[in-house]
Amino acid sequence: ILYYRKAERYLPSFVDLKYNLAQARQQVESFNSPQNWWGNVVKSLVFWHFILDFSTKRSAFIICFTLFWLLMVLAVFKKHIFLRIGLILCILLNISFGGSFLYSFYQLNFTKAGVVTAEKAVSRKGPGQSYNTFFDTPLPSGVEFILLDNSGDWWKVKLPDGVDVWINQADAGNI
């Protein structure tokens, strides 16, 4: 999973890579926590963000942006209700696709993500062996996370369910 995620940065729209990553995620024992209701609502409302890849989001935003300005020029010369409705739709599409594109751009270029590579990684409440464990069972290999902070050989990570824990740097790799 780690190396597929690294390759994803260079080939974000490669179909075989996406398929292989999905297969690898299914094969490993993953740390799945129940999805909260708010996450389900967001995924339903902004479904295109989760369906489209980065380059498609960029293309859709550029097309909608260009269409908006073409309609603006037409609206200056001809007053028609359909042009105004088209402008409103283009504004909404620009906000939708533009926001999705910018968020994906931020995630690709500015967030530091990683994957647990050790067979079992003990999560702790602080950066060191002296801190209590966070979960009763260790994190399995393949758990993906976002790197928040580091302290010596310890990383503070945000797990998929939103929980912040500390893990040993030797038990994981960053993307």
N, C-alpha and C positions, 0 to 999 in steps of 0.2 A: 504494500500500500504506500509506503514511504516513497519508493522510487517511481511509482506511477504518479503520485502527487507531484513529485519534482518534475517529471516529464510533462505534466499538465500545464505547467507554467510556460513551456516552450511550444507546445502543440495543443492549445486550449480547445480547438474544435475537431480534433482527430477522433473519428468515430470508434476505431478499434481500441484506442487508449481508454475511452470512456467505458466501453464494454468490458475490457480487461479489468479496469478498476472496480467496476460493479461486481464482477465475478470474484475478485480477490476479497472484497468486502463481505460477500456472502460466505466465503469459505472460512474466514477466520472467526473465531469466537469473539463477538463484539460486545462492547459495553453499551447496551441499549437501555435507556431509561424511558419511561412512558412520556410521550409528547404532551405538553400542556395544551390546554384548550386555546390559549392565545396564539401559540405557534401554528395550530391548525387553521385558525381564522386568517392569520397573515398569509399562510401558504395558499389559501383559497382565494383571497382578494388579489394577491400579486402573483398569480400562478405563472405568468410569463417569465418572471425572474428565475424561477426554478426549472423551467422547461428549456429556455433558450440559452445557447452558449454565448460567450463574451463577444465574439465577432458578429454574431447575429444581432445582439443587442445594440452594438455600435452601428451597424448598418441600418437598423430600424430607426434609431435616433437620428441619423444623418438624413435619411429619406423623409421622415416626418418634419424635421427642421427645414429642409429645402421646400417641401410642400407648403409649410406654413408661410414662408416668405413669398412664394409664388401666389398663394391666395391673398396675401396682404397687398401685393402689387395690383392684382385684379380688383380687389375691393376698393382701392383708391380710385380706379377709373369707372367701375360699375357697381352700383349699389343693388345688391340682391340678397334676399334672405338666405339662400342656399350658400352663398359665400360666407356669410356670418356664421352659419351653423358649421360649415367646414372649418372656419378659423377656430371656433370653440373646440371642435373635435381634435384639430391639430395641436392646440394648446394642451389638452388633456393627454394626448398621446406623447407629446414631447416631455411632459412632466413624468409620465409613466416610464417610457423607455429611457429617457435621460437619467432619471433617478436610479433606475435599475443598472444602467451602464456605469454611472459614476460609483455606485456602491460596489459593483463587481471590480471596477478598476482599483478602488481602494483596497479591496480584499486581496487582489492579485499582487499589488505592488507595495502595500504598507503594513499588512498584518503578517505576523510571523506565526506560522502554523507548524505542527509536528505530528508525529505518530509514535506510539509506544512500540518499541522494537524488541524489548525483552519479553521472555515468556510470561513472566508475571512481574508487574511493577507495583511496589507498595506506595500508596498515596498517603501523604502525611499532612498534618495541620500546620506545619511550619517547616522551614528549611533546615532539616537535620534529623539524624537518627533519634535524637532525644524527644522529638515531638511525637504525640500519639498518632496512630493511623487514622485516616479519615473514614475509610470503608472497612468492613469486616474482611472482605476478600480483596486480594490485589487486583489491579487493573490488568486485563488480558492483553496480549499482543494485538496490535491493529487498531487500538483506540486512537482516534484522531482528536486533536486539541488545538487551542490557540495559546501561544506563548505570551504571557503577560509580563513576567519579571524573572530575574535570576539573582541568585545569591550564592556565590561560590559554585559548588557542584550541583546546586538545586535549582529547578525551574518551577515557577508558579504558573500553572496552566489552567485554562478554562475548558472544562469537559463539554461534550455535546449537550448535556442537560443543564448547563449554566453554572455548575458547581466549580469553585476555585479550590484547587489542591496543589500541594507541592510534590514533585517527583524528582528522583535522582536523574541527573543529566545523562548518566551512563545507560539508563533504561529506555531512552528515547532518541529519536533523531528529528532534526528540524527540516522543513521543506525549503 
